[in-house]
Amino acid sequence: MPTSSMADIAFLLLIFFLVTTIFDEEKGLSIVLPEQGEEAEVSQKNVLHLTIQQ
């Protein structure tokens, strides 16, 4: 039994499935950004200060 032809068929099937597979694009989060120049008031209770020391 020729084993080299089995390897060729397996390799061709692998290439076929890789080529015919539909790749989905990753969809990110949809973010609505404010218009340029708009400034929002932020109250002090919504501010977080971080200090990182090494």
PDBQT receptor file of N, H, CA, C and O in Angstrom, charges set to zero:
ATOM      1  N   MET A   1       0.859  -1.182   0.000  1.00  0.00    +0.000 N 
ATOM      2  CA  MET A   1       0.000   0.000   0.000  1.00  0.00    +0.000 C 
ATOM      3  C   MET A   1       0.899   1.237   0.000  1.00  0.00    +0.000 C 
ATOM      4  O   MET A   1       1.741   1.394   0.884  1.00  0.00    +0.000 OA
ATOM      5  N   PRO A   2       0.723   2.099  -0.973  1.00  0.00    +0.000 N 
ATOM      6  CA  PRO A   2       1.591   3.291  -1.041  1.00  0.00    +0.000 C 
ATOM      7  C   PRO A   2       1.199   4.327   0.015  1.00  0.00    +0.000 C 
ATOM      8  O   PRO A   2       0.126   4.928  -0.054  1.00  0.00    +0.000 OA
ATOM      9  N   THR A   3       2.077   4.521   0.982  1.00  0.00    +0.000 N 
ATOM     10  H   THR A   3       2.948   4.033   1.039  1.00  0.00    +0.000 HD
ATOM     11  CA  THR A   3       1.778   5.474   2.055  1.00  0.00    +0.000 C 
ATOM     12  C   THR A   3       2.083   6.907   1.647  1.00  0.00    +0.000 C 
ATOM     13  O   THR A   3       1.541   7.845   2.231  1.00  0.00    +0.000 OA
ATOM     14  N   SER A   4       2.938   7.086   0.659  1.00  0.00    +0.000 N 
ATOM     15  H   SER A   4       3.379   6.324   0.184  1.00  0.00    +0.000 HD
ATOM     16  CA  SER A   4       3.262   8.453   0.240  1.00  0.00    +0.000 C 
ATOM     17  C   SER A   4       2.065   9.124  -0.415  1.00  0.00    +0.000 C 
ATOM     18  O   SER A   4       1.877  10.331  -0.263  1.00  0.00    +0.000 OA
ATOM     19  N   SER A   5       1.252   8.366  -1.141  1.00  0.00    +0.000 N 
ATOM     20  H   SER A   5       1.404   7.385  -1.265  1.00  0.00    +0.000 HD
ATOM     21  CA  SER A   5       0.071   8.973  -1.755  1.00  0.00    +0.000 C 
ATOM     22  C   SER A   5      -0.963   9.341  -0.695  1.00  0.00    +0.000 C 
ATOM     23  O   SER A   5      -1.694  10.317  -0.864  1.00  0.00    +0.000 OA
ATOM     24  N   MET A   6      -1.035   8.574   0.399  1.00  0.00    +0.000 N 
ATOM     25  H   MET A   6      -0.441   7.781   0.536  1.00  0.00    +0.000 HD
ATOM     26  CA  MET A   6      -1.954   8.920   1.490  1.00  0.00    +0.000 C 
ATOM     27  C   MET A   6      -1.538  10.238   2.134  1.00  0.00    +0.000 C 
ATOM     28  O   MET A   6      -2.390  11.054   2.486  1.00  0.00    +0.000 OA
ATOM     29  N   ALA A   7      -0.244  10.447   2.290  1.00  0.00    +0.000 N 
ATOM     30  H   ALA A   7       0.448   9.784   2.004  1.00  0.00    +0.000 HD
ATOM     31  CA  ALA A   7       0.238  11.701   2.859  1.00  0.00    +0.000 C 
ATOM     32  C   ALA A   7      -0.056  12.857   1.915  1.00  0.00    +0.000 C 
ATOM     33  O   ALA A   7      -0.411  13.949   2.360  1.00  0.00    +0.000 OA
ATOM     34  N   ASP A   8       0.088  12.625   0.619  1.00  0.00    +0.000 N 
ATOM     35  H   ASP A   8       0.376  11.739   0.257  1.00  0.00    +0.000 HD
ATOM     36  CA  ASP A   8      -0.223  13.672  -0.356  1.00  0.00    +0.000 C 
ATOM     37  C   ASP A   8      -1.698  14.047  -0.313  1.00  0.00    +0.000 C 
ATOM     38  O   ASP A   8      -2.044  15.228  -0.351  1.00  0.00    +0.000 OA
ATOM     39  N   ILE A   9      -2.561  13.048  -0.235  1.00  0.00    +0.000 N 
ATOM     40  H   ILE A   9      -2.280  12.089  -0.204  1.00  0.00    +0.000 HD
ATOM     41  CA  ILE A   9      -4.005  13.314  -0.184  1.00  0.00    +0.000 C 
ATOM     42  C   ILE A   9      -4.357  14.063   1.095  1.00  0.00    +0.000 C 
ATOM     43  O   ILE A   9      -5.154  15.000   1.061  1.00  0.00    +0.000 OA
ATOM     44  N   ALA A  10      -3.773  13.663   2.221  1.00  0.00    +0.000 N 
ATOM     45  H   ALA A  10      -3.125  12.902   2.249  1.00  0.00    +0.000 HD
ATOM     46  CA  ALA A  10      -4.047  14.347   3.487  1.00  0.00    +0.000 C 
ATOM     47  C   ALA A  10      -3.575  15.792   3.426  1.00  0.00    +0.000 C 
ATOM     48  O   ALA A  10      -4.260  16.691   3.915  1.00  0.00    +0.000 OA
ATOM     49  N   PHE A  11      -2.414  16.019   2.832  1.00  0.00    +0.000 N 
ATOM     50  H   PHE A  11      -1.857  15.289   2.435  1.00  0.00    +0.000 HD
ATOM     51  CA  PHE A  11      -1.888  17.375   2.713  1.00  0.00    +0.000 C 
ATOM     52  C   PHE A  11      -2.769  18.224   1.806  1.00  0.00    +0.000 C 
ATOM     53  O   PHE A  11      -3.040  19.384   2.116  1.00  0.00    +0.000 OA
ATOM     54  N   LEU A  12      -3.219  17.658   0.687  1.00  0.00    +0.000 N 
ATOM     55  H   LEU A  12      -2.998  16.716   0.435  1.00  0.00    +0.000 HD
ATOM     56  CA  LEU A  12      -4.096  18.396  -0.224  1.00  0.00    +0.000 C 
ATOM     57  C   LEU A  12      -5.444  18.706   0.426  1.00  0.00    +0.000 C 
ATOM     58  O   LEU A  12      -5.996  19.788   0.221  1.00  0.00    +0.000 OA
ATOM     59  N   LEU A  13      -5.974  17.771   1.201  1.00  0.00    +0.000 N 
ATOM     60  H   LEU A  13      -5.527  16.893   1.368  1.00  0.00    +0.000 HD
ATOM     61  CA  LEU A  13      -7.228  18.041   1.918  1.00  0.00    +0.000 C 
ATOM     62  C   LEU A  13      -7.043  19.153   2.945  1.00  0.00    +0.000 C 
ATOM     63  O   LEU A  13      -7.914  20.008   3.104  1.00  0.00    +0.000 OA
ATOM     64  N   LEU A  14      -5.918  19.140   3.634  1.00  0.00    +0.000 N 
ATOM     65  H   LEU A  14      -5.211  18.446   3.504  1.00  0.00    +0.000 HD
ATOM     66  CA  LEU A  14      -5.635  20.195   4.602  1.00  0.00    +0.000 C 
ATOM     67  C   LEU A  14      -5.577  21.556   3.924  1.00  0.00    +0.000 C 
ATOM     68  O   LEU A  14      -6.158  22.522   4.419  1.00  0.00    +0.000 OA
ATOM     69  N   ILE A  15      -4.886  21.638   2.806  1.00  0.00    +0.000 N 
ATOM     70  H   ILE A  15      -4.414  20.853   2.405  1.00  0.00    +0.000 HD
ATOM     71  CA  ILE A  15      -4.803  22.901   2.065  1.00  0.00    +0.000 C 
ATOM     72  C   ILE A  15      -6.180  23.318   1.567  1.00  0.00    +0.000 C 
ATOM     73  O   ILE A  15      -6.528  24.497   1.627  1.00  0.00    +0.000 OA
ATOM     74  N   PHE A  16      -6.967  22.363   1.074  1.00  0.00    +0.000 N 
ATOM     75  H   PHE A  16      -6.685  21.405   1.025  1.00  0.00    +0.000 HD
ATOM     76  CA  PHE A  16      -8.311  22.676   0.583  1.00  0.00    +0.000 C 
ATOM     77  C   PHE A  16      -9.165  23.294   1.680  1.00  0.00    +0.000 C 
ATOM     78  O   PHE A  16      -9.812  24.317   1.460  1.00  0.00    +0.000 OA
ATOM     79  N   PHE A  17      -9.173  22.680   2.861  1.00  0.00    +0.000 N 
ATOM     80  H   PHE A  17      -8.647  21.848   3.040  1.00  0.00    +0.000 HD
ATOM     81  CA  PHE A  17     -10.004  23.199   3.939  1.00  0.00    +0.000 C 
ATOM     82  C   PHE A  17      -9.490  24.535   4.466  1.00  0.00    +0.000 C 
ATOM     83  O   PHE A  17     -10.289  25.381   4.869  1.00  0.00    +0.000 OA
ATOM     84  N   LEU A  18      -8.182  24.741   4.472  1.00  0.00    +0.000 N 
ATOM     85  H   LEU A  18      -7.534  24.054   4.144  1.00  0.00    +0.000 HD
ATOM     86  CA  LEU A  18      -7.649  26.031   4.901  1.00  0.00    +0.000 C 
ATOM     87  C   LEU A  18      -8.019  27.140   3.925  1.00  0.00    +0.000 C 
ATOM     88  O   LEU A  18      -8.307  28.262   4.343  1.00  0.00    +0.000 OA
ATOM     89  N   VAL A  19      -8.013  26.839   2.634  1.00  0.00    +0.000 N 
ATOM     90  H   VAL A  19      -7.778  25.928   2.294  1.00  0.00    +0.000 HD
ATOM     91  CA  VAL A  19      -8.318  27.852   1.622  1.00  0.00    +0.000 C 
ATOM     92  C   VAL A  19      -9.808  28.158   1.579  1.00  0.00    +0.000 C 
ATOM     93  O   VAL A  19     -10.192  29.309   1.374  1.00  0.00    +0.000 OA
ATOM     94  N   THR A  20     -10.654  27.148   1.769  1.00  0.00    +0.000 N 
ATOM     95  H   THR A  20     -10.341  26.213   1.936  1.00  0.00    +0.000 HD
ATOM     96  CA  THR A  20     -12.095  27.356   1.638  1.00  0.00    +0.000 C 
ATOM     97  C   THR A  20     -12.761  27.810   2.928  1.00  0.00    +0.000 C 
ATOM     98  O   THR A  20     -13.955  28.109   2.926  1.00  0.00    +0.000 OA
ATOM     99  N   THR A  21     -12.027  27.868   4.019  1.00  0.00    +0.000 N 
ATOM    100  H   THR A  21     -11.057  27.625   4.021  1.00  0.00    +0.000 HD
ATOM    101  CA  THR A  21     -12.601  28.311   5.284  1.00  0.00    +0.000 C 
ATOM    102  C   THR A  21     -12.858  29.808   5.243  1.00  0.00    +0.000 C 
ATOM    103  O   THR A  21     -12.030  30.579   4.759  1.00  0.00    +0.000 OA
ATOM    104  N   ILE A  22     -14.007  30.205   5.753  1.00  0.00    +0.000 N 
ATOM    105  H   ILE A  22     -14.680  29.578   6.146  1.00  0.00    +0.000 HD
ATOM    106  CA  ILE A  22     -14.336  31.630   5.836  1.00  0.00    +0.000 C 
ATOM    107  C   ILE A  22     -13.826  32.143   7.180  1.00  0.00    +0.000 C 
ATOM    108  O   ILE A  22     -14.217  31.646   8.237  1.00  0.00    +0.000 OA
ATOM    109  N   PHE A  23     -12.963  33.127   7.123  1.00  0.00    +0.000 N 
ATOM    110  H   PHE A  23     -12.646  33.530   6.264  1.00  0.00    +0.000 HD
ATOM    111  CA  PHE A  23     -12.412  33.700   8.340  1.00  0.00    +0.000 C 
ATOM    112  C   PHE A  23     -13.267  34.886   8.758  1.00  0.00    +0.000 C 
ATOM    113  O   PHE A  23     -13.476  35.809   7.970  1.00  0.00    +0.000 OA
ATOM    114  N   ASP A  24     -13.762  34.868   9.991  1.00  0.00    +0.000 N 
ATOM    115  H   ASP A  24     -13.593  34.118  10.631  1.00  0.00    +0.000 HD
ATOM    116  CA  ASP A  24     -14.554  35.978  10.517  1.00  0.00    +0.000 C 
ATOM    117  C   ASP A  24     -13.621  37.043  11.062  1.00  0.00    +0.000 C 
ATOM    118  O   ASP A  24     -12.658  36.745  11.769  1.00  0.00    +0.000 OA
ATOM    119  N   GLU A  25     -13.919  38.287  10.723  1.00  0.00    +0.000 N 
ATOM    120  H   GLU A  25     -14.701  38.530  10.149  1.00  0.00    +0.000 HD
ATOM    121  CA  GLU A  25     -13.139  39.383  11.280  1.00  0.00    +0.000 C 
ATOM    122  C   GLU A  25     -13.636  39.663  12.690  1.00  0.00    +0.000 C 
ATOM    123  O   GLU A  25     -14.833  39.601  12.973  1.00  0.00    +0.000 OA
ATOM    124  N   GLU A  26     -12.692  39.971  13.559  1.00  0.00    +0.000 N 
ATOM    125  H   GLU A  26     -11.720  40.021  13.329  1.00  0.00    +0.000 HD
ATOM    126  CA  GLU A  26     -13.089  40.303  14.919  1.00  0.00    +0.000 C 
ATOM    127  C   GLU A  26     -13.768  41.653  14.923  1.00  0.00    +0.000 C 
ATOM    128  O   GLU A  26     -13.287  42.619  14.331  1.00  0.00    +0.000 OA
ATOM    129  N   LYS A  27     -14.876  41.696  15.591  1.00  0.00    +0.000 N 
ATOM    130  H   LYS A  27     -15.267  40.911  16.071  1.00  0.00    +0.000 HD
ATOM    131  CA  LYS A  27     -15.613  42.943  15.688  1.00  0.00    +0.000 C 
ATOM    132  C   LYS A  27     -15.330  43.543  17.067  1.00  0.00    +0.000 C 
ATOM    133  O   LYS A  27     -15.475  42.870  18.087  1.00  0.00    +0.000 OA
ATOM    134  N   GLY A  28     -14.935  44.788  17.085  1.00  0.00    +0.000 N 
ATOM    135  H   GLY A  28     -14.817  45.334  16.256  1.00  0.00    +0.000 HD
ATOM    136  CA  GLY A  28     -14.644  45.446  18.349  1.00  0.00    +0.000 C 
ATOM    137  C   GLY A  28     -15.902  46.019  18.969  1.00  0.00    +0.000 C 
ATOM    138  O   GLY A  28     -17.006  45.827  18.458  1.00  0.00    +0.000 OA
ATOM    139  N   LEU A  29     -15.731  46.700  20.037  1.00  0.00    +0.000 N 
ATOM    140  H   LEU A  29     -14.834  46.856  20.451  1.00  0.00    +0.000 HD
ATOM    141  CA  LEU A  29     -16.848  47.361  20.692  1.00  0.00    +0.000 C 
ATOM    142  C   LEU A  29     -17.204  48.625  19.934  1.00  0.00    +0.000 C 
ATOM    143  O   LEU A  29     -16.325  49.364  19.488  1.00  0.00    +0.000 OA
ATOM    144  N   SER A  30     -18.487  48.865  19.792  1.00  0.00    +0.000 N 
ATOM    145  H   SER A  30     -19.200  48.265  20.154  1.00  0.00    +0.000 HD
ATOM    146  CA  SER A  30     -18.898  50.104  19.131  1.00  0.00    +0.000 C 
ATOM    147  C   SER A  30     -18.929  51.218  20.175  1.00  0.00    +0.000 C 
ATOM    148  O   SER A  30     -19.606  51.111  21.198  1.00  0.00    +0.000 OA
ATOM    149  N   ILE A  31     -18.193  52.275  19.902  1.00  0.00    +0.000 N 
ATOM    150  H   ILE A  31     -17.643  52.362  19.071  1.00  0.00    +0.000 HD
ATOM    151  CA  ILE A  31     -18.071  53.389  20.837  1.00  0.00    +0.000 C 
ATOM    152  C   ILE A  31     -18.496  54.659  20.126  1.00  0.00    +0.000 C 
ATOM    153  O   ILE A  31     -18.055  54.943  19.012  1.00  0.00    +0.000 OA
ATOM    154  N   VAL A  32     -19.356  55.414  20.780  1.00  0.00    +0.000 N 
ATOM    155  H   VAL A  32     -19.715  55.183  21.684  1.00  0.00    +0.000 HD
ATOM    156  CA  VAL A  32     -19.762  56.708  20.242  1.00  0.00    +0.000 C 
ATOM    157  C   VAL A  32     -18.903  57.766  20.919  1.00  0.00    +0.000 C 
ATOM    158  O   VAL A  32     -19.031  58.002  22.120  1.00  0.00    +0.000 OA
ATOM    159  N   LEU A  33     -18.035  58.397  20.152  1.00  0.00    +0.000 N 
ATOM    160  H   LEU A  33     -17.932  58.206  19.176  1.00  0.00    +0.000 HD
ATOM    161  CA  LEU A  33     -17.133  59.408  20.695  1.00  0.00    +0.000 C 
ATOM    162  C   LEU A  33     -17.787  60.776  20.610  1.00  0.00    +0.000 C 
ATOM    163  O   LEU A  33     -18.527  61.046  19.664  1.00  0.00    +0.000 OA
ATOM    164  N   PRO A  34     -17.528  61.645  21.579  1.00  0.00    +0.000 N 
ATOM    165  CA  PRO A  34     -18.096  62.997  21.525  1.00  0.00    +0.000 C 
ATOM    166  C   PRO A  34     -17.430  63.823  20.430  1.00  0.00    +0.000 C 
ATOM    167  O   PRO A  34     -16.321  63.521  19.989  1.00  0.00    +0.000 OA
ATOM    168  N   GLU A  35     -18.116  64.851  20.010  1.00  0.00    +0.000 N 
ATOM    169  H   GLU A  35     -19.017  65.097  20.368  1.00  0.00    +0.000 HD
ATOM    170  CA  GLU A  35     -17.565  65.752  19.001  1.00  0.00    +0.000 C 
ATOM    171  C   GLU A  35     -16.355  66.478  19.574  1.00  0.00    +0.000 C 
ATOM    172  O   GLU A  35     -16.242  66.657  20.786  1.00  0.00    +0.000 OA
ATOM    173  N   GLN A  36     -15.452  66.894  18.690  1.00  0.00    +0.000 N 
ATOM    174  H   GLN A  36     -15.543  66.748  17.705  1.00  0.00    +0.000 HD
ATOM    175  CA  GLN A  36     -14.256  67.595  19.127  1.00  0.00    +0.000 C 
ATOM    176  C   GLN A  36     -14.650  68.951  19.695  1.00  0.00    +0.000 C 
ATOM    177  O   GLN A  36     -15.485  69.650  19.122  1.00  0.00    +0.000 OA
ATOM    178  N   GLY A  37     -14.062  69.313  20.796  1.00  0.00    +0.000 N 
ATOM    179  H   GLY A  37     -13.383  68.745  21.261  1.00  0.00    +0.000 HD
ATOM    180  CA  GLY A  37     -14.316  70.607  21.403  1.00  0.00    +0.000 C 
ATOM    181  C   GLY A  37     -15.318  70.555  22.544  1.00  0.00    +0.000 C 
ATOM    182  O   GLY A  37     -15.388  71.485  23.347  1.00  0.00    +0.000 OA
ATOM    183  N   GLU A  38     -16.094  69.480  22.627  1.00  0.00    +0.000 N 
ATOM    184  H   GLU A  38     -16.037  68.725  21.975  1.00  0.00    +0.000 HD
ATOM    185  CA  GLU A  38     -17.034  69.371  23.736  1.00  0.00    +0.000 C 
ATOM    186  C   GLU A  38     -16.280  68.957  24.991  1.00  0.00    +0.000 C 
ATOM    187  O   GLU A  38     -15.444  68.054  24.957  1.00  0.00    +0.000 OA
ATOM    188  N   GLU A  39     -16.581  69.618  26.088  1.00  0.00    +0.000 N 
ATOM    189  H   GLU A  39     -17.260  70.352  26.116  1.00  0.00    +0.000 HD
ATOM    190  CA  GLU A  39     -15.971  69.262  27.365  1.00  0.00    +0.000 C 
ATOM    191  C   GLU A  39     -17.074  68.859  28.321  1.00  0.00    +0.000 C 
ATOM    192  O   GLU A  39     -18.062  69.574  28.483  1.00  0.00    +0.000 OA
ATOM    193  N   ALA A  40     -16.902  67.722  28.947  1.00  0.00    +0.000 N 
ATOM    194  H   ALA A  40     -16.099  67.140  28.815  1.00  0.00    +0.000 HD
ATOM    195  CA  ALA A  40     -17.897  67.235  29.890  1.00  0.00    +0.000 C 
ATOM    196  C   ALA A  40     -17.430  67.537  31.306  1.00  0.00    +0.000 C 
ATOM    197  O   ALA A  40     -16.246  67.418  31.621  1.00  0.00    +0.000 OA
ATOM    198  N   GLU A  41     -18.365  67.925  32.143  1.00  0.00    +0.000 N 
ATOM    199  H   GLU A  41     -19.326  68.022  31.887  1.00  0.00    +0.000 HD
ATOM    200  CA  GLU A  41     -18.064  68.159  33.554  1.00  0.00    +0.000 C 
ATOM    201  C   GLU A  41     -17.968  66.809  34.262  1.00  0.00    +0.000 C 
ATOM    202  O   GLU A  41     -18.851  65.961  34.132  1.00  0.00    +0.000 OA
ATOM    203  N   VAL A  42     -16.887  66.625  35.010  1.00  0.00    +0.000 N 
ATOM    204  H   VAL A  42     -16.170  67.314  35.116  1.00  0.00    +0.000 HD
ATOM    205  CA  VAL A  42     -16.690  65.392  35.760  1.00  0.00    +0.000 C 
ATOM    206  C   VAL A  42     -16.642  65.752  37.229  1.00  0.00    +0.000 C 
ATOM    207  O   VAL A  42     -15.827  66.568  37.658  1.00  0.00    +0.000 OA
ATOM    208  N   SER A  43     -17.524  65.133  37.994  1.00  0.00    +0.000 N 
ATOM    209  H   SER A  43     -18.186  64.470  37.646  1.00  0.00    +0.000 HD
ATOM    210  CA  SER A  43     -17.522  65.423  39.427  1.00  0.00    +0.000 C 
ATOM    211  C   SER A  43     -16.356  64.687  40.086  1.00  0.00    +0.000 C 
ATOM    212  O   SER A  43     -15.877  63.682  39.561  1.00  0.00    +0.000 OA
ATOM    213  N   GLN A  44     -15.911  65.179  41.217  1.00  0.00    +0.000 N 
ATOM    214  H   GLN A  44     -16.300  65.995  41.643  1.00  0.00    +0.000 HD
ATOM    215  CA  GLN A  44     -14.755  64.607  41.902  1.00  0.00    +0.000 C 
ATOM    216  C   GLN A  44     -15.010  63.179  42.369  1.00  0.00    +0.000 C 
ATOM    217  O   GLN A  44     -14.059  62.416  42.539  1.00  0.00    +0.000 OA
ATOM    218  N   LYS A  45     -16.256  62.801  42.579  1.00  0.00    +0.000 N 
ATOM    219  H   LYS A  45     -17.029  63.421  42.441  1.00  0.00    +0.000 HD
ATOM    220  CA  LYS A  45     -16.522  61.440  43.037  1.00  0.00    +0.000 C 
ATOM    221  C   LYS A  45     -16.335  60.409  41.913  1.00  0.00    +0.000 C 
ATOM    222  O   LYS A  45     -16.266  59.210  42.179  1.00  0.00    +0.000 OA
ATOM    223  N   ASN A  46     -16.254  60.872  40.663  1.00  0.00    +0.000 N 
ATOM    224  H   ASN A  46     -16.310  61.846  40.447  1.00  0.00    +0.000 HD
ATOM    225  CA  ASN A  46     -16.053  59.966  39.537  1.00  0.00    +0.000 C 
ATOM    226  C   ASN A  46     -14.602  59.931  39.063  1.00  0.00    +0.000 C 
ATOM    227  O   ASN A  46     -14.321  59.413  37.982  1.00  0.00    +0.000 OA
ATOM    228  N   VAL A  47     -13.680  60.475  39.854  1.00  0.00    +0.000 N 
ATOM    229  H   VAL A  47     -13.908  60.896  40.732  1.00  0.00    +0.000 HD
ATOM    230  CA  VAL A  47     -12.271  60.517  39.471  1.00  0.00    +0.000 C 
ATOM    231  C   VAL A  47     -11.502  59.511  40.325  1.00  0.00    +0.000 C 
ATOM    232  O   VAL A  47     -11.687  59.445  41.540  1.00  0.00    +0.000 OA
ATOM    233  N   LEU A  48     -10.647  58.737  39.682  1.00  0.00    +0.000 N 
ATOM    234  H   LEU A  48     -10.497  58.791  38.695  1.00  0.00    +0.000 HD
ATOM    235  CA  LEU A  48      -9.834  57.748  40.379  1.00  0.00    +0.000 C 
ATOM    236  C   LEU A  48      -8.371  58.085  40.142  1.00  0.00    +0.000 C 
ATOM    237  O   LEU A  48      -7.934  58.181  38.995  1.00  0.00    +0.000 OA
ATOM    238  N   HIS A  49      -7.616  58.264  41.209  1.00  0.00    +0.000 N 
ATOM    239  H   HIS A  49      -7.971  58.186  42.140  1.00  0.00    +0.000 HD
ATOM    240  CA  HIS A  49      -6.189  58.567  41.111  1.00  0.00    +0.000 C 
ATOM    241  C   HIS A  49      -5.409  57.301  41.454  1.00  0.00    +0.000 C 
ATOM    242  O   HIS A  49      -5.628  56.694  42.503  1.00  0.00    +0.000 OA
ATOM    243  N   LEU A  50      -4.499  56.907  40.564  1.00  0.00    +0.000 N 
ATOM    244  H   LEU A  50      -4.322  57.399  39.712  1.00  0.00    +0.000 HD
ATOM    245  CA  LEU A  50      -3.673  55.724  40.784  1.00  0.00    +0.000 C 
ATOM    246  C   LEU A  50      -2.218  56.136  40.934  1.00  0.00    +0.000 C 
ATOM    247  O   LEU A  50      -1.723  56.990  40.197  1.00  0.00    +0.000 OA
ATOM    248  N   THR A  51      -1.544  55.527  41.886  1.00  0.00    +0.000 N 
ATOM    249  H   THR A  51      -1.946  54.834  42.484  1.00  0.00    +0.000 HD
ATOM    250  CA  THR A  51      -0.113  55.724  42.063  1.00  0.00    +0.000 C 
ATOM    251  C   THR A  51       0.548  54.358  41.967  1.00  0.00    +0.000 C 
ATOM    252  O   THR A  51       0.223  53.445  42.726  1.00  0.00    +0.000 OA
ATOM    253  N   ILE A  52       1.481  54.226  41.026  1.00  0.00    +0.000 N 
ATOM    254  H   ILE A  52       1.744  54.968  40.409  1.00  0.00    +0.000 HD
ATOM    255  CA  ILE A  52       2.166  52.950  40.825  1.00  0.00    +0.000 C 
ATOM    256  C   ILE A  52       3.637  53.143  41.164  1.00  0.00    +0.000 C 
ATOM    257  O   ILE A  52       4.313  54.002  40.597  1.00  0.00    +0.000 OA
ATOM    258  N   GLN A  53       4.117  52.334  42.092  1.00  0.00    +0.000 N 
ATOM    259  H   GLN A  53       3.568  51.636  42.552  1.00  0.00    +0.000 HD
ATOM    260  CA  GLN A  53       5.512  52.405  42.498  1.00  0.00    +0.000 C 
ATOM    261  C   GLN A  53       6.170  51.065  42.233  1.00  0.00    +0.000 C 
ATOM    262  O   GLN A  53       5.561  50.008  42.402  1.00  0.00    +0.000 OA
ATOM    263  N   GLN A  54       7.423  51.130  41.815  1.00  0.00    +0.000 N 
ATOM    264  H   GLN A  54       7.917  51.988  41.677  1.00  0.00    +0.000 HD
ATOM    265  CA  GLN A  54       8.150  49.878  41.567  1.00  0.00    +0.000 C 
ATOM    266  C   GLN A  54       9.219  49.671  42.603  1.00  0.00    +0.000 C 
ATOM    267  O   GLN A  54       9.935  48.670  42.559  1.00  0.00    +0.000 OA
TER     268      GLN A  54
